[in-house]
């Protein structure tokens, strides 16, 4: 029986970004240098496959520093941590490695600079997300006001409306964030924004590729974890750009084939913490059912690379 023809539009760029790549490398190099177990506070990146693979190699994932013994190395996740966490590790004389993405660290530095200049911060981000918790934890309590939506802007009461600056989580929807920024500027004309946008290059690039792909197909799959902010934003961006069916799947086994019945094209992309092996797994699943033609939808070329911390580059 001949297979039904299907065009697979593959977003480029997709999948791993430089910050995720660096964070995973940090755990692998720490295991090589110090042996197992190496403790990791929170998921190093938001992807079950990646976390399980590192666990198999000897990484132990914990929620809080209190769960780590003093005599084993601990790694802080790519999302960043409040200042109190490395301070507590130092007090216990622990060996620790900070895998915070350099683009998240840039936002931390920005917040500290504004705070030193007497400004109160407004952070655009998702309540409870590790990156938001980490960024707000760079400054004393009360110095960062969190807003999630444009509507939230009307509800906040800053200390001095003339002394405000804003920062954002790095993995937000570019378009939705623009609405929140517009609301902030309208209500607080003196508010100071970042020199360069806080939303990271990888988030922006993946969203642009999804928009370009959405014009070609009515169905789209985003490979990523349900707790991955940037992956969930890709689903929203796809739906907003005209994809009547945009779904998040962790891997090929999650695909709802009945929902895709009768389609002749589908877009495939992946969040910044989804490895290429899971993307290939999804592509292979389509090839086993359809006569697939692949088309790349490329909107940017990425060649960013971040160095791992020096402690891992020197011998034990």
C-alpha positions, 0 to 999 in steps of 0.5 A: 500500500502506497503511503500518503504524501506529506511535506515536513517543514523543518524550522531552522534554527530549532532545538539546543541553544548555546546556553543549554549546550553549555549547561549540559557540557558543565554537568558532563565535564564535572562528572569527568573531573570529580566522578559521580555523584555530582549534585544539580540544583533543579533540572539543569535544563527543562527536558526530561530526556536530557535530565534522565541521560545525565542522571544515568551518568551519575548526576543527582537532581535535587530541589534545594541546596540542603539536600546536597552533602558538603563534600560533593560538587553542586551545579546550579541550573541554566535558569539561574539562582537567587544570590542566597544560594551560592552564598549558602554554598560558600558558607558550607565550603562546597565546590559549586559551579554556576551553569547560569546561561550568560544571557540570564546573567546579563539580566542579573547584572543589569538589575544590580546596576539599576538597583545601585542607581536607586531604581526599583525594578519591574520584571516581566516574567512568569511567576514561579519560573526558576529564571524569574525566581533567580533574577528577582533573588539578585536584589533585596525583597521588594526591589523587584515587582513582577508583572506577567501581562499588560493588564498587570501593569495597571495593578502595581504600586511602585515606590516612586514611579519616576525611578523605575527600570524594567527587565524581562525573562529571556524566554518570553513571547517577543510579541506579548512582551512588546504589549507589556512594555508598551503598557509600562511606557504608557503608565510610567513614561520615565521607566528605563528599558534594557540597552539591548532586549533581554529576550535572548537571541535563541528565543527570538530566532525560534519564534521568527522561524515558527512565524515563517513556517506557520504561513505554509501549513495549518499544523505544527508540532513543537518538541519540548517539555511542558515546563519549558517556557520557550517551548510553550511560547513557540506553540502560542506563537504558531497558533497566533500566526495561523496554525489551527493545530499547534501542539507541544510533544515531548517525543514521538510517542506523544504525537496524536496521529488521529488529530493529524488525519488528512493533513498534507503538510506539518511544521516541526520545531523544537524548544531550546532545551530539546536535543536533536535526537528527539527531533529526528525521532519525530521525523522518523515517526512521520517517515514510517507513516507517510511519503515525506518530503522535507523542506527547511524553513531557515530564518537565521543562522546561529554560531554562538558559543559560550565557554564553560567556567574555568574550574572545569577547564583546569585539571583536578 
